């Protein structure tokens, strides 16, 4: 319960921060001096989410999940370039059809790779280009912790590249995901 | 016109003109008769009333004071506005020692105290959020850069992620693989050969 309260307070504070506009600018308004990506994506767009449902088990599905688990284990043990190479290989794994769990695993690998890239001086644009298609506003995103983490990482990347509107939009979407997760947590505790 | 008339009507009379009327014994006698009063007796006549107000310094002083006070009295007769009434009421209440120093002042109900506590928590959270907006020391505090807001927002969202908790990516993927393998083993159609890892 304490965790829920703390998370609620964080959400509340963040909502207040999202509500204020310290720059006196409209985040949704296109501004000069930014890349075309700023204009392509509406940072205020409502996020579409779906629950992650367990798929019907298949051998191909199990092989993929095991391979992805191996990739993530190796990535956690590696550092620098080696970690990047491992995660790139993991993202290149072919995804079997109708494997809903693959979405979470790919998001996990992509986020970890983006976080690693962000540690590099010129890694922010690469991390942004990696995560932006995976988290496009027109896509329905899985309601999962890794989605929030990926959106925060995308916010960090776009903030570093100076795309402030996109960064604020990504952080805002991350907060919405966390809010939904918190609601689900409360519902589970009430059951 | 008598002194009483001036007092009741509140007209800003001119003492010089009024003195002329008051000084007329015939006018005084006529007014007294109209009011049903007795005419001036010998003592009053000796006091100078019959010879005019100007001859009596005390009466003249009073008449002057009344004429000067007439506009003020007229102003005082104006009804107070709601704001003025509220101010007067508040002033009177605060001067009552029994109310101001009362120990039996009703305390807020428990729900109100909880609300106040919740508001205090929210205010503290807002302060936590606003502090990063100020940016590091040395930056111009008037700089409205949205980058500063995003750095604060990023910190808040990361704090939210930390509150969510959860296991590492590899541990989670391994648990997912185990669950998937267990479900597959329970499935009669497509059981794995290697079993769950």
Interface residues (C-beta under 8 A of the other chain):
Chain A: X3 X6 X7 X9 X10 X11 X12 X13 X14 X16 X17 X18 X20 X21 X22 X23 X24 X25 X27 X54 X56 X57 X58 X59 X61 X62 X65 X66 X68 X69 X72 X73 X75 X76 X101 X104 X105 X108 X109 X112 X145 X146 X148 X149 X151 X152 X155 X156 X159 X162 X164 X165 X167 X168 X171 X172 X174 X175 X178 X181
Chain B: X121 X122 X125 X126 X128 X129 X130 X133 X144 X145 X146 X147 X148 X149 X150 X151 X152 X153 X154 X156 X157 X158 X159 X160 X161 X163 X164 X165 X166 X168 X169 X170 X172 X173 X174 X176 X177 X179 X180 X181 X183 X184 X187 X190 X192 X197
